[in-house]
Amino acid sequence: MVLHIETPLLESGAMAPRPGQSVWLKMEALQPAGSFKLRGIGHACEQYAARGARRFVSSSGGNAGIAAAHAGRRLGVPVTVVVPESSSPRARALIAREGAEVIVHGATFQEANAQAQSLLVEHDAFIHPFDDPLLWDGHATMMDEVDRAGVKPDVVVLSVGGGGLLCGVVEGLHRNGWGTVPVIAVETVGADAYARSLQAGQRVELPAITSIATSLGARKVSEQAFELARRHPIESVVVSDREAVEACLRFMDDHRVVVEPACGAALALAYRAGERLAAFDKVLVIVCGGVTATVAQLQTWGRELPTN
Ligand SMILES: *Cc1c(COP(=O)(O)O)cnc(C)c1O
């Protein structure tokens, strides 16, 4: 059973490219459960269920938890999600709405995650938000769809949290014969574990996440995401929270779709297609989506975040 849908691939007239340049949007925001996460997590859950898993356990108070809850409901497998006290009431409600058990435990993600691990019994499958080859395999299907649509990108722009999306897209590029197509990996200031790791030449753990783009808030990227930069052309870019939020607000007007600042990070770069991406004729942007920010919240950030 495939839980994700084939998403539209739209050409954006609004991202103001120079003549001869086109910007393509892979609309993962339209996935059931609201983000690309359903591709990988849906695939992993389906595989674990086939191997006999009787429960899925997650510790994500964001889109990964929502995707796991959604996958469990569709597959008829119970789901438990342990979230920290800092998780938003909205995210908790969205997880519960998918029928999952929500346990609030601990002040931080680390504590919630430890609690989730301690709950694991035989026949439980732990659903990691980004570090699992099954996830990458599932995420890679978005590139299979781009290939089938007949659009060969010259560059791919995407957001990076723990690096699951990055690993999946690079896997998808390679399996479609596009192993030389560069990827631009975008983060926000304060959630820039990937940028700092590439700079340092080793994986860096951030002391804390200070960005509002909480879905990019892995303090440390996966080993695989870090290692990939040695085997594939990957460039890292960091934008401010304000740029990410402004890109979300602009995207709402231009494309009539609401996304989180985590996704706005990649969009912010795409809105500079004329400058930063000027060398590329065909730009593919992964519109990764995310459901944890409301329109009202985006507007409040738009008013209150410092200008840079
Ligand atoms: C999870 C998520 C990301 C980051 O994905 P990683 O696989 O952790 O790099 C970006 N945007 C949204 C909306 C997400 O849900």
The ligand as an SDF file (V2000), in Angstrom:
LIG
                    3D

 15 15  0  0  0  0  0  0  0  0999 V2000
   11.0290   17.4570    8.5940 C   0  0  0  0  0  0  0  0  0  0  0  0
   10.8950   18.6850    7.8190 C   0  0  0  0  0  0  0  0  0  0  0  0
   12.0050   19.3250    7.2300 C   0  0  0  0  0  0  0  0  0  0  0  0
   13.4110   18.8260    7.4020 C   0  0  0  0  0  0  0  0  0  0  0  0
   13.5630   17.5240    6.9330 O   0  0  0  0  0  0  0  0  0  0  0  0
   14.8080   16.6290    7.3830 P   0  0  0  0  0  0  0  0  0  0  0  0
   14.5590   15.3320    6.7310 O   0  0  0  0  0  0  0  0  0  0  0  0
   14.7900   16.5460    8.8740 O   0  0  0  0  0  0  0  0  0  0  0  0
   16.0270   17.3100    6.8840 O   0  0  0  0  0  0  0  0  0  0  0  0
   11.7840   20.4640    6.4910 C   0  0  0  0  0  0  0  0  0  0  0  0
   10.5570   20.9630    6.3340 N   0  0  0  0  0  0  0  0  0  0  0  0
    9.4740   20.3940    6.8580 C   0  0  0  0  0  0  0  0  0  0  0  0
    8.1480   21.0140    6.6500 C   0  0  0  0  0  0  0  0  0  0  0  0
    9.5990   19.2290    7.6280 C   0  0  0  0  0  0  0  0  0  0  0  0
    8.5290   18.6620    8.1580 O   0  0  0  0  0  0  0  0  0  0  0  0
  1  2  1  0
  2  3  1  0
  2 14  2  0
  3  4  1  0
  3 10  2  0
  4  5  1  0
  5  6  1  0
  6  7  2  0
  6  8  1  0
  6  9  1  0
 10 11  1  0
 11 12  2  0
 12 13  1  0
 12 14  1  0
 14 15  1  0
M  END
$$$$
